[in-house]
């Protein structure tokens, strides 16, 4: 294994993490913006109001997208094992 192979592996690992976590991060951002807008309009600055809906939305999104995330991680793992098996 040389430096190019190592960089390819790291790049693929980072891309897999970005793709797998993208839906959850997107929902967290959307819920956060909606709550911030609501707080700005009503001038209610309660700290728990921001955390609880985000946590619930992220957990629901993880439940919905768990098969997709698992498939991404499985595909990455299979690809890495195939590279190890063939000697890069």
PDB file with one MODEL, atoms N, CA, C and O in Angstrom:
MODEL        1
ATOM      1  N   UNK A   1       0.847  -1.176   0.000  1.00  0.00           N
ATOM      2  CA  UNK A   1       0.000   0.000   0.000  1.00  0.00           C
ATOM      3  C   UNK A   1       0.891   1.237   0.000  1.00  0.00           C
ATOM      4  O   UNK A   1       1.842   1.346   0.775  1.00  0.00           O
ATOM      5  N   UNK A   2       0.559   2.147  -0.878  1.00  0.00           N
ATOM      6  CA  UNK A   2       1.321   3.388  -0.942  1.00  0.00           C
ATOM      7  C   UNK A   2       0.445   4.556  -0.486  1.00  0.00           C
ATOM      8  O   UNK A   2      -0.687   4.366  -0.042  1.00  0.00           O
ATOM      9  N   UNK A   3       0.975   5.730  -0.600  1.00  0.00           N
ATOM     10  CA  UNK A   3       0.269   6.918  -0.101  1.00  0.00           C
ATOM     11  C   UNK A   3      -1.017   7.185  -0.874  1.00  0.00           C
ATOM     12  O   UNK A   3      -1.998   7.651  -0.295  1.00  0.00           O
ATOM     13  N   UNK A   4      -1.026   6.903  -2.151  1.00  0.00           N
ATOM     14  CA  UNK A   4      -2.224   7.129  -2.964  1.00  0.00           C
ATOM     15  C   UNK A   4      -3.360   6.215  -2.504  1.00  0.00           C
ATOM     16  O   UNK A   4      -4.506   6.651  -2.400  1.00  0.00           O
ATOM     17  N   UNK A   5      -3.044   4.954  -2.231  1.00  0.00           N
ATOM     18  CA  UNK A   5      -4.063   4.024  -1.743  1.00  0.00           C
ATOM     19  C   UNK A   5      -4.614   4.469  -0.392  1.00  0.00           C
ATOM     20  O   UNK A   5      -5.821   4.408  -0.157  1.00  0.00           O
ATOM     21  N   UNK A   6      -3.737   4.909   0.483  1.00  0.00           N
ATOM     22  CA  UNK A   6      -4.174   5.368   1.804  1.00  0.00           C
ATOM     23  C   UNK A   6      -5.078   6.595   1.685  1.00  0.00           C
ATOM     24  O   UNK A   6      -6.092   6.692   2.376  1.00  0.00           O
ATOM     25  N   UNK A   7      -4.714   7.523   0.813  1.00  0.00           N
ATOM     26  CA  UNK A   7      -5.546   8.713   0.618  1.00  0.00           C
ATOM     27  C   UNK A   7      -6.891   8.358   0.009  1.00  0.00           C
ATOM     28  O   UNK A   7      -7.906   8.952   0.370  1.00  0.00           O
ATOM     29  N   UNK A   8      -6.916   7.395  -0.911  1.00  0.00           N
ATOM     30  CA  UNK A   8      -8.187   6.955  -1.481  1.00  0.00           C
ATOM     31  C   UNK A   8      -9.086   6.336  -0.416  1.00  0.00           C
ATOM     32  O   UNK A   8     -10.294   6.573  -0.397  1.00  0.00           O
ATOM     33  N   UNK A   9      -8.493   5.547   0.463  1.00  0.00           N
ATOM     34  CA  UNK A   9      -9.274   4.932   1.527  1.00  0.00           C
ATOM     35  C   UNK A   9      -9.847   5.982   2.475  1.00  0.00           C
ATOM     36  O   UNK A   9     -11.011   5.903   2.868  1.00  0.00           O
ATOM     37  N   UNK A  10      -9.036   6.952   2.836  1.00  0.00           N
ATOM     38  CA  UNK A  10      -9.499   8.013   3.734  1.00  0.00           C
ATOM     39  C   UNK A  10     -10.575   8.851   3.060  1.00  0.00           C
ATOM     40  O   UNK A  10     -11.573   9.210   3.685  1.00  0.00           O
ATOM     41  N   UNK A  11     -10.371   9.160   1.787  1.00  0.00           N
ATOM     42  CA  UNK A  11     -11.367   9.948   1.060  1.00  0.00           C
ATOM     43  C   UNK A  11     -12.690   9.195   0.973  1.00  0.00           C
ATOM     44  O   UNK A  11     -13.751   9.788   1.166  1.00  0.00           O
ATOM     45  N   UNK A  12     -12.641   7.921   0.688  1.00  0.00           N
ATOM     46  CA  UNK A  12     -13.865   7.127   0.612  1.00  0.00           C
ATOM     47  C   UNK A  12     -14.538   7.020   1.986  1.00  0.00           C
ATOM     48  O   UNK A  12     -15.765   7.048   2.079  1.00  0.00           O
ATOM     49  N   UNK A  13     -13.744   6.898   3.039  1.00  0.00           N
ATOM     50  CA  UNK A  13     -14.308   6.819   4.386  1.00  0.00           C
ATOM     51  C   UNK A  13     -15.002   8.127   4.759  1.00  0.00           C
ATOM     52  O   UNK A  13     -16.104   8.107   5.308  1.00  0.00           O
ATOM     53  N   UNK A  14     -14.382   9.240   4.472  1.00  0.00           N
ATOM     54  CA  UNK A  14     -14.978  10.538   4.777  1.00  0.00           C
ATOM     55  C   UNK A  14     -16.254  10.742   3.971  1.00  0.00           C
ATOM     56  O   UNK A  14     -17.255  11.226   4.499  1.00  0.00           O
ATOM     57  N   UNK A  15     -16.220  10.374   2.697  1.00  0.00           N
ATOM     58  CA  UNK A  15     -17.402  10.531   1.854  1.00  0.00           C
ATOM     59  C   UNK A  15     -18.550   9.647   2.356  1.00  0.00           C
ATOM     60  O   UNK A  15     -19.710  10.060   2.329  1.00  0.00           O
ATOM     61  N   UNK A  16     -18.229   8.440   2.812  1.00  0.00           N
ATOM     62  CA  UNK A  16     -19.254   7.545   3.354  1.00  0.00           C
ATOM     63  C   UNK A  16     -19.886   8.147   4.595  1.00  0.00           C
ATOM     64  O   UNK A  16     -21.104   8.074   4.757  1.00  0.00           O
ATOM     65  N   UNK A  17     -19.097   8.733   5.466  1.00  0.00           N
ATOM     66  CA  UNK A  17     -19.633   9.364   6.672  1.00  0.00           C
ATOM     67  C   UNK A  17     -20.517  10.553   6.307  1.00  0.00           C
ATOM     68  O   UNK A  17     -21.572  10.742   6.912  1.00  0.00           O
ATOM     69  N   UNK A  18     -20.109  11.342   5.344  1.00  0.00           N
ATOM     70  CA  UNK A  18     -20.898  12.507   4.928  1.00  0.00           C
ATOM     71  C   UNK A  18     -22.233  12.066   4.343  1.00  0.00           C
ATOM     72  O   UNK A  18     -23.275  12.630   4.678  1.00  0.00           O
ATOM     73  N   UNK A  19     -22.207  11.060   3.469  1.00  0.00           N
ATOM     74  CA  UNK A  19     -23.441  10.596   2.838  1.00  0.00           C
ATOM     75  C   UNK A  19     -24.363   9.938   3.856  1.00  0.00           C
ATOM     76  O   UNK A  19     -25.575  10.152   3.824  1.00  0.00           O
ATOM     77  N   UNK A  20     -23.805   9.144   4.752  1.00  0.00           N
ATOM     78  CA  UNK A  20     -24.631   8.430   5.728  1.00  0.00           C
ATOM     79  C   UNK A  20     -25.235   9.382   6.768  1.00  0.00           C
ATOM     80  O   UNK A  20     -26.360   9.162   7.216  1.00  0.00           O
ATOM     81  N   UNK A  21     -24.522  10.409   7.148  1.00  0.00           N
ATOM     82  CA  UNK A  21     -25.033  11.322   8.175  1.00  0.00           C
ATOM     83  C   UNK A  21     -25.765  12.518   7.591  1.00  0.00           C
ATOM     84  O   UNK A  21     -26.341  13.307   8.340  1.00  0.00           O
ATOM     85  N   UNK A  22     -25.759  12.672   6.290  1.00  0.00           N
ATOM     86  CA  UNK A  22     -26.384  13.821   5.636  1.00  0.00           C
ATOM     87  C   UNK A  22     -27.847  14.042   5.978  1.00  0.00           C
ATOM     88  O   UNK A  22     -28.221  15.160   6.330  1.00  0.00           O
ATOM     89  N   UNK A  23     -28.691  13.015   5.887  1.00  0.00           N
ATOM     90  CA  UNK A  23     -30.106  13.248   6.205  1.00  0.00           C
ATOM     91  C   UNK A  23     -30.342  13.721   7.641  1.00  0.00           C
ATOM     92  O   UNK A  23     -31.167  14.605   7.872  1.00  0.00           O
ATOM     93  N   UNK A  24     -29.640  13.151   8.584  1.00  0.00           N
ATOM     94  CA  UNK A  24     -29.823  13.551   9.983  1.00  0.00           C
ATOM     95  C   UNK A  24     -29.338  14.983  10.212  1.00  0.00           C
ATOM     96  O   UNK A  24     -29.989  15.751  10.921  1.00  0.00           O
ATOM     97  N   UNK A  25     -28.234  15.333   9.635  1.00  0.00           N
ATOM     98  CA  UNK A  25     -27.712  16.689   9.782  1.00  0.00           C
ATOM     99  C   UNK A  25     -28.644  17.698   9.105  1.00  0.00           C
ATOM    100  O   UNK A  25     -28.872  18.791   9.625  1.00  0.00           O
ATOM    101  N   UNK A  26     -29.179  17.320   7.942  1.00  0.00           N
ATOM    102  CA  UNK A  26     -30.115  18.201   7.246  1.00  0.00           C
ATOM    103  C   UNK A  26     -31.376  18.466   8.049  1.00  0.00           C
ATOM    104  O   UNK A  26     -31.853  19.599   8.117  1.00  0.00           O
ATOM    105  N   UNK A  27     -31.915  17.413   8.658  1.00  0.00           N
ATOM    106  CA  UNK A  27     -33.113  17.584   9.486  1.00  0.00           C
ATOM    107  C   UNK A  27     -32.792  18.432  10.711  1.00  0.00           C
ATOM    108  O   UNK A  27     -33.596  19.279  11.100  1.00  0.00           O
ATOM    109  N   UNK A  28     -31.640  18.219  11.319  1.00  0.00           N
ATOM    110  CA  UNK A  28     -31.254  19.019  12.480  1.00  0.00           C
ATOM    111  C   UNK A  28     -31.138  20.491  12.112  1.00  0.00           C
ATOM    112  O   UNK A  28     -31.552  21.364  12.876  1.00  0.00           O
ATOM    113  N   UNK A  29     -30.573  20.763  10.942  1.00  0.00           N
ATOM    114  CA  UNK A  29     -30.456  22.157  10.505  1.00  0.00           C
ATOM    115  C   UNK A  29     -31.825  22.773  10.249  1.00  0.00           C
ATOM    116  O   UNK A  29     -32.081  23.906  10.655  1.00  0.00           O
ATOM    117  N   UNK A  30     -32.708  22.035   9.578  1.00  0.00           N
ATOM    118  CA  UNK A  30     -34.035  22.564   9.259  1.00  0.00           C
ATOM    119  C   UNK A  30     -34.845  22.816  10.530  1.00  0.00           C
ATOM    120  O   UNK A  30     -35.490  23.856  10.659  1.00  0.00           O
ATOM    121  N   UNK A  31     -34.813  21.878  11.455  1.00  0.00           N
ATOM    122  CA  UNK A  31     -35.546  22.059  12.710  1.00  0.00           C
ATOM    123  C   UNK A  31     -34.938  23.209  13.510  1.00  0.00           C
ATOM    124  O   UNK A  31     -35.668  24.004  14.102  1.00  0.00           O
ATOM    125  N   UNK A  32     -33.627  23.302  13.532  1.00  0.00           N
ATOM    126  CA  UNK A  32     -32.969  24.395  14.249  1.00  0.00           C
ATOM    127  C   UNK A  32     -33.328  25.758  13.692  1.00  0.00           C
ATOM    128  O   UNK A  32     -33.566  26.697  14.451  1.00  0.00           O
ATOM    129  N   UNK A  33     -33.369  25.873  12.375  1.00  0.00           N
ATOM    130  CA  UNK A  33     -33.734  27.154  11.758  1.00  0.00           C
ATOM    131  C   UNK A  33     -35.190  27.487  12.041  1.00  0.00           C
ATOM    132  O   UNK A  33     -35.519  28.638  12.328  1.00  0.00           O
ATOM    133  N   UNK A  34     -36.068  26.485  11.963  1.00  0.00           N
ATOM    134  CA  UNK A  34     -37.491  26.733  12.242  1.00  0.00           C
ATOM    135  C   UNK A  34     -37.701  27.173  13.682  1.00  0.00           C
ATOM    136  O   UNK A  34     -38.483  28.087  13.944  1.00  0.00           O
ATOM    137  N   UNK A  35     -37.019  26.536  14.608  1.00  0.00           N
ATOM    138  CA  UNK A  35     -37.169  26.910  16.023  1.00  0.00           C
ATOM    139  C   UNK A  35     -36.560  28.279  16.287  1.00  0.00           C
ATOM    140  O   UNK A  35     -37.121  29.069  17.047  1.00  0.00           O
ATOM    141  N   UNK A  36     -35.427  28.564  15.674  1.00  0.00           N
ATOM    142  CA  UNK A  36     -34.815  29.885  15.851  1.00  0.00           C
ATOM    143  C   UNK A  36     -35.716  30.982  15.305  1.00  0.00           C
ATOM    144  O   UNK A  36     -35.829  32.053  15.901  1.00  0.00           O
ATOM    145  N   UNK A  37     -36.353  30.715  14.176  1.00  0.00           N
ATOM    146  CA  UNK A  37     -37.287  31.696  13.616  1.00  0.00           C
ATOM    147  C   UNK A  37     -38.485  31.899  14.543  1.00  0.00           C
ATOM    148  O   UNK A  37     -38.925  33.026  14.773  1.00  0.00           O
ATOM    149  N   UNK A  38     -39.008  30.780  15.076  1.00  0.00           N
ATOM    150  CA  UNK A  38     -40.130  30.884  15.997  1.00  0.00           C
ATOM    151  C   UNK A  38     -39.729  31.651  17.266  1.00  0.00           C
ATOM    152  O   UNK A  38     -40.501  32.468  17.766  1.00  0.00           O
ATOM    153  N   UNK A  39     -38.539  31.391  17.779  1.00  0.00           N
ATOM    154  CA  UNK A  39     -38.074  32.102  18.967  1.00  0.00           C
ATOM    155  C   UNK A  39     -37.881  33.587  18.681  1.00  0.00           C
ATOM    156  O   UNK A  39     -38.175  34.429  19.529  1.00  0.00           O
ATOM    157  N   UNK A  40     -37.394  33.904  17.504  1.00  0.00           N
ATOM    158  CA  UNK A  40     -37.193  35.316  17.160  1.00  0.00           C
ATOM    159  C   UNK A  40     -38.527  36.036  17.011  1.00  0.00           C
ATOM    160  O   UNK A  40     -38.659  37.198  17.395  1.00  0.00           O
ATOM    161  N   UNK A  41     -39.508  35.348  16.456  1.00  0.00           N
ATOM    162  CA  UNK A  41     -40.814  35.980  16.268  1.00  0.00           C
ATOM    163  C   UNK A  41     -41.580  36.145  17.574  1.00  0.00           C
ATOM    164  O   UNK A  41     -42.276  37.142  17.765  1.00  0.00           O
ATOM    165  N   UNK A  42     -41.457  35.174  18.474  1.00  0.00           N
ATOM    166  CA  UNK A  42     -42.215  35.231  19.726  1.00  0.00           C
ATOM    167  C   UNK A  42     -41.396  35.776  20.894  1.00  0.00           C
ATOM    168  O   UNK A  42     -41.955  36.054  21.955  1.00  0.00           O
ATOM    169  N   UNK A  43     -40.113  35.932  20.722  1.00  0.00           N
ATOM    170  CA  UNK A  43     -39.188  36.403  21.749  1.00  0.00           C
ATOM    171  C   UNK A  43     -39.183  35.505  22.985  1.00  0.00           C
ATOM    172  O   UNK A  43     -38.976  35.973  24.105  1.00  0.00           O
ATOM    173  N   UNK A  44     -39.411  34.216  22.768  1.00  0.00           N
ATOM    174  CA  UNK A  44     -39.315  33.223  23.834  1.00  0.00           C
ATOM    175  C   UNK A  44     -37.931  32.602  23.719  1.00  0.00           C
ATOM    176  O   UNK A  44     -37.644  31.935  22.725  1.00  0.00           O
ATOM    177  N   UNK A  45     -37.079  32.801  24.692  1.00  0.00           N
ATOM    178  CA  UNK A  45     -35.703  32.321  24.635  1.00  0.00           C
ATOM    179  C   UNK A  45     -35.481  31.173  25.624  1.00  0.00           C
ATOM    180  O   UNK A  45     -34.637  31.268  26.515  1.00  0.00           O
ATOM    181  N   UNK A  46     -36.225  30.120  25.463  1.00  0.00           N
ATOM    182  CA  UNK A  46     -36.100  28.953  26.327  1.00  0.00           C
ATOM    183  C   UNK A  46     -35.090  27.985  25.707  1.00  0.00           C
ATOM    184  O   UNK A  46     -35.231  27.594  24.548  1.00  0.00           O
ATOM    185  N   UNK A  47     -34.086  27.604  26.473  1.00  0.00           N
ATOM    186  CA  UNK A  47     -33.015  26.751  25.944  1.00  0.00           C
ATOM    187  C   UNK A  47     -33.496  25.333  25.625  1.00  0.00           C
ATOM    188  O   UNK A  47     -33.065  24.744  24.634  1.00  0.00           O
ATOM    189  N   UNK A  48     -34.381  24.786  26.453  1.00  0.00           N
ATOM    190  CA  UNK A  48     -34.849  23.425  26.204  1.00  0.00           C
ATOM    191  C   UNK A  48     -35.718  23.356  24.962  1.00  0.00           C
ATOM    192  O   UNK A  48     -35.880  22.282  24.383  1.00  0.00           O
ATOM    193  N   UNK A  49     -36.273  24.467  24.546  1.00  0.00           N
ATOM    194  CA  UNK A  49     -37.110  24.499  23.352  1.00  0.00           C
ATOM    195  C   UNK A  49     -36.300  24.172  22.100  1.00  0.00           C
ATOM    196  O   UNK A  49     -36.859  23.688  21.117  1.00  0.00           O
ATOM    197  N   UNK A  50     -35.006  24.426  22.121  1.00  0.00           N
ATOM    198  CA  UNK A  50     -34.188  24.133  20.940  1.00  0.00           C
ATOM    199  C   UNK A  50     -33.698  22.690  20.921  1.00  0.00           C
ATOM    200  O   UNK A  50     -33.550  22.105  19.848  1.00  0.00           O
ATOM    201  N   UNK A  51     -33.446  22.113  22.082  1.00  0.00           N
ATOM    202  CA  UNK A  51     -32.829  20.789  22.109  1.00  0.00           C
ATOM    203  C   UNK A  51     -33.821  19.650  21.928  1.00  0.00           C
ATOM    204  O   UNK A  51     -33.552  18.723  21.164  1.00  0.00           O
ATOM    205  N   UNK A  52     -34.939  19.693  22.596  1.00  0.00           N
ATOM    206  CA  UNK A  52     -35.886  18.578  22.585  1.00  0.00           C
ATOM    207  C   UNK A  52     -36.424  18.300  21.185  1.00  0.00           C
ATOM    208  O   UNK A  52     -36.375  17.146  20.760  1.00  0.00           O
ATOM    209  N   UNK A  53     -36.930  19.274  20.444  1.00  0.00           N
ATOM    210  CA  UNK A  53     -37.420  18.972  19.085  1.00  0.00           C
ATOM    211  C   UNK A  53     -36.311  18.467  18.153  1.00  0.00           C
ATOM    212  O   UNK A  53     -36.551  17.599  17.314  1.00  0.00           O
ATOM    213  N   UNK A  54     -35.104  19.009  18.303  1.00  0.00           N
ATOM    214  CA  UNK A  54     -33.995  18.536  17.465  1.00  0.00           C
ATOM    215  C   UNK A  54     -33.681  17.082  17.747  1.00  0.00           C
ATOM    216  O   UNK A  54     -33.482  16.296  16.821  1.00  0.00           O
ATOM    217  N   UNK A  55     -33.636  16.717  19.013  1.00  0.00           N
ATOM    218  CA  UNK A  55     -33.323  15.342  19.377  1.00  0.00           C
ATOM    219  C   UNK A  55     -34.390  14.397  18.848  1.00  0.00           C
ATOM    220  O   UNK A  55     -34.073  13.339  18.304  1.00  0.00           O
ATOM    221  N   UNK A  56     -35.649  14.773  19.006  1.00  0.00           N
ATOM    222  CA  UNK A  56     -36.744  13.932  18.528  1.00  0.00           C
ATOM    223  C   UNK A  56     -36.693  13.803  17.005  1.00  0.00           C
ATOM    224  O   UNK A  56     -36.860  12.707  16.470  1.00  0.00           O
ATOM    225  N   UNK A  57     -36.465  14.916  16.307  1.00  0.00           N
ATOM    226  CA  UNK A  57     -36.412  14.879  14.844  1.00  0.00           C
ATOM    227  C   UNK A  57     -35.237  14.038  14.350  1.00  0.00           C
ATOM    228  O   UNK A  57     -35.378  13.286  13.385  1.00  0.00           O
ATOM    229  N   UNK A  58     -34.088  14.158  14.997  1.00  0.00           N
ATOM    230  CA  UNK A  58     -32.920  13.377  14.590  1.00  0.00           C
ATOM    231  C   UNK A  58     -33.161  11.892  14.838  1.00  0.00           C
ATOM    232  O   UNK A  58     -32.824  11.064  13.991  1.00  0.00           O
ATOM    233  N   UNK A  59     -33.735  11.544  15.977  1.00  0.00           N
ATOM    234  CA  UNK A  59     -34.018  10.132  16.256  1.00  0.00           C
ATOM    235  C   UNK A  59     -35.015   9.557  15.257  1.00  0.00           C
ATOM    236  O   UNK A  59     -34.847   8.427  14.800  1.00  0.00           O
ATOM    237  N   UNK A  60     -36.051  10.323  14.914  1.00  0.00           N
ATOM    238  CA  UNK A  60     -37.001   9.853  13.911  1.00  0.00           C
ATOM    239  C   UNK A  60     -36.336   9.686  12.544  1.00  0.00           C
ATOM    240  O   UNK A  60     -36.613   8.723  11.828  1.00  0.00           O
ATOM    241  N   UNK A  61     -35.467  10.617  12.188  1.00  0.00           N
ATOM    242  CA  UNK A  61     -34.786  10.518  10.902  1.00  0.00           C
ATOM    243  C   UNK A  61     -33.837   9.326  10.877  1.00  0.00           C
ATOM    244  O   UNK A  61     -33.706   8.661   9.849  1.00  0.00           O
ATOM    245  N   UNK A  62     -33.183   9.054  11.983  1.00  0.00           N
ATOM    246  CA  UNK A  62     -32.305   7.885  12.045  1.00  0.00           C
ATOM    247  C   UNK A  62     -33.125   6.608  11.892  1.00  0.00           C
ATOM    248  O   UNK A  62     -32.702   5.675  11.211  1.00  0.00           O
ATOM    249  N   UNK A  63     -34.299   6.565  12.524  1.00  0.00           N
ATOM    250  CA  UNK A  63     -35.160   5.391  12.365  1.00  0.00           C
ATOM    251  C   UNK A  63     -35.598   5.196  10.916  1.00  0.00           C
ATOM    252  O   UNK A  63     -35.668   4.068  10.430  1.00  0.00           O
ATOM    253  N   UNK A  64     -35.889   6.292  10.235  1.00  0.00           N
ATOM    254  CA  UNK A  64     -36.347   6.213   8.850  1.00  0.00           C
ATOM    255  C   UNK A  64     -35.195   5.842   7.914  1.00  0.00           C
ATOM    256  O   UNK A  64     -35.373   5.026   7.009  1.00  0.00           O
ATOM    257  N   UNK A  65     -34.031   6.429   8.122  1.00  0.00           N
ATOM    258  CA  UNK A  65     -32.920   6.233   7.192  1.00  0.00           C
ATOM    259  C   UNK A  65     -31.903   5.193   7.649  1.00  0.00           C
ATOM    260  O   UNK A  65     -30.829   5.085   7.058  1.00  0.00           O
ATOM    261  N   UNK A  66     -32.219   4.435   8.677  1.00  0.00           N
ATOM    262  CA  UNK A  66     -31.275   3.421   9.160  1.00  0.00           C
ATOM    263  C   UNK A  66     -30.902   2.394   8.084  1.00  0.00           C
ATOM    264  O   UNK A  66     -29.727   2.042   7.979  1.00  0.00           O
ATOM    265  N   UNK A  67     -31.853   1.899   7.283  1.00  0.00           N
ATOM    266  CA  UNK A  67     -31.446   0.958   6.225  1.00  0.00           C
ATOM    267  C   UNK A  67     -30.479   1.585   5.212  1.00  0.00           C
ATOM    268  O   UNK A  67     -29.550   0.928   4.743  1.00  0.00           O
ATOM    269  N   UNK A  68     -30.707   2.853   4.883  1.00  0.00           N
ATOM    270  CA  UNK A  68     -29.820   3.542   3.949  1.00  0.00           C
ATOM    271  C   UNK A  68     -28.422   3.701   4.536  1.00  0.00           C
ATOM    272  O   UNK A  68     -27.426   3.448   3.858  1.00  0.00           O
ATOM    273  N   UNK A  69     -28.352   4.121   5.804  1.00  0.00           N
ATOM    274  CA  UNK A  69     -27.051   4.288   6.452  1.00  0.00           C
ATOM    275  C   UNK A  69     -26.329   2.947   6.574  1.00  0.00           C
ATOM    276  O   UNK A  69     -25.121   2.861   6.349  1.00  0.00           O
ATOM    277  N   UNK A  70     -27.074   1.910   6.929  1.00  0.00           N
ATOM    278  CA  UNK A  70     -26.472   0.589   7.031  1.00  0.00           C
ATOM    279  C   UNK A  70     -25.955   0.093   5.690  1.00  0.00           C
ATOM    280  O   UNK A  70     -24.896  -0.531   5.618  1.00  0.00           O
ATOM    281  N   UNK A  71     -26.702   0.368   4.629  1.00  0.00           N
ATOM    282  CA  UNK A  71     -26.263  -0.041   3.292  1.00  0.00           C
ATOM    283  C   UNK A  71     -24.993   0.693   2.878  1.00  0.00           C
ATOM    284  O   UNK A  71     -24.102   0.104   2.266  1.00  0.00           O
ATOM    285  N   UNK A  72     -24.912   1.974   3.212  1.00  0.00           N
ATOM    286  CA  UNK A  72     -23.703   2.740   2.883  1.00  0.00           C
ATOM    287  C   UNK A  72     -22.484   2.178   3.613  1.00  0.00           C
ATOM    288  O   UNK A  72     -21.427   1.983   3.013  1.00  0.00           O
ATOM    289  N   UNK A  73     -22.640   1.923   4.900  1.00  0.00           N
ATOM    290  CA  UNK A  73     -21.525   1.390   5.686  1.00  0.00           C
ATOM    291  C   UNK A  73     -21.161  -0.020   5.230  1.00  0.00           C
ATOM    292  O   UNK A  73     -19.981  -0.367   5.187  1.00  0.00           O
ATOM    293  N   UNK A  74     -22.156  -0.832   4.890  1.00  0.00           N
ATOM    294  CA  UNK A  74     -21.899  -2.184   4.415  1.00  0.00           C
ATOM    295  C   UNK A  74     -21.143  -2.150   3.093  1.00  0.00           C
ATOM    296  O   UNK A  74     -20.199  -2.916   2.895  1.00  0.00           O
ATOM    297  N   UNK A  75     -21.552  -1.271   2.194  1.00  0.00           N
ATOM    298  CA  UNK A  75     -20.881  -1.138   0.903  1.00  0.00           C
ATOM    299  C   UNK A  75     -19.427  -0.700   1.081  1.00  0.00           C
ATOM    300  O   UNK A  75     -18.528  -1.230   0.428  1.00  0.00           O
ATOM    301  N   UNK A  76     -19.207   0.264   1.964  1.00  0.00           N
ATOM    302  CA  UNK A  76     -17.844   0.719   2.225  1.00  0.00           C
ATOM    303  C   UNK A  76     -16.995  -0.405   2.809  1.00  0.00           C
ATOM    304  O   UNK A  76     -15.851  -0.602   2.400  1.00  0.00           O
ATOM    305  N   UNK A  77     -17.555  -1.138   3.761  1.00  0.00           N
ATOM    306  CA  UNK A  77     -16.821  -2.235   4.391  1.00  0.00           C
ATOM    307  C   UNK A  77     -16.481  -3.315   3.387  1.00  0.00           C
ATOM    308  O   UNK A  77     -15.355  -3.813   3.366  1.00  0.00           O
ATOM    309  N   UNK A  78     -17.457  -3.689   2.542  1.00  0.00           N
ATOM    310  CA  UNK A  78     -17.194  -4.690   1.509  1.00  0.00           C
ATOM    311  C   UNK A  78     -16.078  -4.240   0.568  1.00  0.00           C
ATOM    312  O   UNK A  78     -15.212  -5.029   0.192  1.00  0.00           O
ATOM    313  N   UNK A  79     -16.110  -2.969   0.196  1.00  0.00           N
ATOM    314  CA  UNK A  79     -15.089  -2.442  -0.714  1.00  0.00           C
ATOM    315  C   UNK A  79     -13.705  -2.477  -0.068  1.00  0.00           C
ATOM    316  O   UNK A  79     -12.723  -2.833  -0.719  1.00  0.00           O
ATOM    317  N   UNK A  80     -13.627  -2.109   1.201  1.00  0.00           N
ATOM    318  CA  UNK A  80     -12.337  -2.134   1.896  1.00  0.00           C
ATOM    319  C   UNK A  80     -11.822  -3.564   2.066  1.00  0.00           C
ATOM    320  O   UNK A  80     -10.631  -3.822   1.890  1.00  0.00           O
ATOM    321  N   UNK A  81     -12.720  -4.493   2.408  1.00  0.00           N
ATOM    322  CA  UNK A  81     -12.296  -5.896   2.543  1.00  0.00           C
ATOM    323  C   UNK A  81     -11.835  -6.463   1.203  1.00  0.00           C
ATOM    324  O   UNK A  81     -10.897  -7.258   1.153  1.00  0.00           O
ATOM    325  N   UNK A  82     -12.489  -6.057   0.126  1.00  0.00           N
ATOM    326  CA  UNK A  82     -12.070  -6.518  -1.201  1.00  0.00           C
ATOM    327  C   UNK A  82     -10.684  -5.977  -1.546  1.00  0.00           C
ATOM    328  O   UNK A  82      -9.872  -6.677  -2.151  1.00  0.00           O
ATOM    329  N   UNK A  83     -10.421  -4.741  -1.164  1.00  0.00           N
ATOM    330  CA  UNK A  83      -9.077  -4.176  -1.408  1.00  0.00           C
ATOM    331  C   UNK A  83      -8.028  -4.912  -0.598  1.00  0.00           C
ATOM    332  O   UNK A  83      -6.940  -5.189  -1.104  1.00  0.00           O
ATOM    333  N   UNK A  84      -8.332  -5.233   0.649  1.00  0.00           N
ATOM    334  CA  UNK A  84      -7.388  -5.954   1.500  1.00  0.00           C
ATOM    335  C   UNK A  84      -7.152  -7.339   0.937  1.00  0.00           C
ATOM    336  O   UNK A  84      -6.019  -7.820   0.927  1.00  0.00           O
ATOM    337  N   UNK A  85      -8.222  -7.995   0.462  1.00  0.00           N
ATOM    338  CA  UNK A  85      -8.125  -9.346  -0.065  1.00  0.00           C
ATOM    339  C   UNK A  85      -7.265  -9.417  -1.321  1.00  0.00           C
ATOM    340  O   UNK A  85      -6.512 -10.371  -1.510  1.00  0.00           O
ATOM    341  N   UNK A  86      -7.379  -8.408  -2.177  1.00  0.00           N
ATOM    342  CA  UNK A  86      -6.614  -8.401  -3.419  1.00  0.00           C
ATOM    343  C   UNK A  86      -5.235  -7.769  -3.246  1.00  0.00           C
ATOM    344  O   UNK A  86      -4.441  -7.759  -4.187  1.00  0.00           O
ATOM    345  N   UNK A  87      -4.949  -7.257  -2.090  1.00  0.00           N
ATOM    346  CA  UNK A  87      -3.646  -6.657  -1.851  1.00  0.00           C
ATOM    347  C   UNK A  87      -3.525  -5.250  -2.381  1.00  0.00           C
ATOM    348  O   UNK A  87      -2.432  -4.820  -2.749  1.00  0.00           O
ATOM    349  N   UNK A  88      -4.615  -4.531  -2.428  1.00  0.00           N
ATOM    350  CA  UNK A  88      -4.680  -3.137  -2.903  1.00  0.00           C
ATOM    351  C   UNK A  88      -4.342  -3.150  -4.337  1.00  0.00           C
ATOM    352  O   UNK A  88      -4.324  -2.099  -4.977  1.00  0.00           O
TER     353      UNK A  88
ENDMDL
END
